[in-house]
Amino acid sequence: MPSPTDKIRLTREQDRRSKVTEEQRRKMRALYAEGIPQYVIAKKYGISQSAVSYIVSPKAHENLRKYRQ
């Protein structure tokens, strides 16, 4: 049975599980576009390289847009 909270959508800023803000995500994408390796970006922000990979990938942006609609 679905929970009453299943329909509630939180922004990344409201979600306490999110370790980085939307502004930090934009900065990560900019750093990656400048050629900074993912592992360096990950260390700077205290997250895993795989998390950075997801953040900077164009496919993730597409999935996020679908999720927020």
C-alpha positions in Angstrom: 0.0 0.0 0.0 1.5 3.4 -0.9 2.5 5.7 1.8 0.8 9.2 2.1 4.3 10.7 1.7 5.0 9.0 -1.6 3.6 11.9 -3.6 5.7 14.6 -1.8 8.6 15.8 -3.9 11.4 17.5 -2.2 13.9 19.8 -3.9 17.5 18.9 -3.5 17.9 21.8 -1.0 15.1 20.4 1.1 16.2 16.8 1.0 18.4 16.2 4.1 20.0 13.2 2.4 21.6 15.4 -0.2 25.2 16.1 0.6 25.6 18.9 -2.0 23.6 21.9 -2.9 22.4 22.8 -6.4 25.0 25.6 -6.5 27.8 23.1 -5.7 26.5 20.9 -8.5 26.8 23.7 -10.9 30.3 24.4 -9.8 31.2 20.7 -10.1 29.9 20.7 -13.7 32.0 23.8 -14.5 35.1 22.3 -13.0 34.6 19.1 -14.9 34.1 21.1 -18.1 37.4 22.8 -17.5 39.1 19.4 -17.4 39.4 18.8 -13.7 39.4 15.0 -13.0 36.3 13.6 -11.2 38.4 12.2 -8.3 39.8 15.7 -7.6 36.3 17.2 -7.6 35.1 14.4 -5.3 37.8 15.0 -2.8 37.2 18.8 -2.8 33.5 18.3 -2.0 33.8 15.2 0.3 31.8 12.8 -1.9 32.6 9.8 -4.0 33.9 9.8 -7.5 30.9 7.9 -8.6 28.6 10.6 -7.2 30.6 13.2 -9.1 30.3 11.1 -12.3 26.5 11.0 -11.8 26.3 14.8 -11.2 28.3 15.7 -14.3 26.8 13.2 -16.7 24.3 14.7 -19.2 22.1 11.6 -18.8 21.6 12.4 -15.1 20.3 15.8 -16.0 17.8 14.3 -18.3 16.6 11.8 -15.6 16.4 14.5 -13.0 14.1 16.6 -15.3 11.8 13.7 -15.8 11.7 13.0 -12.1 10.8 16.6 -11.2 7.9 16.8 -13.6 
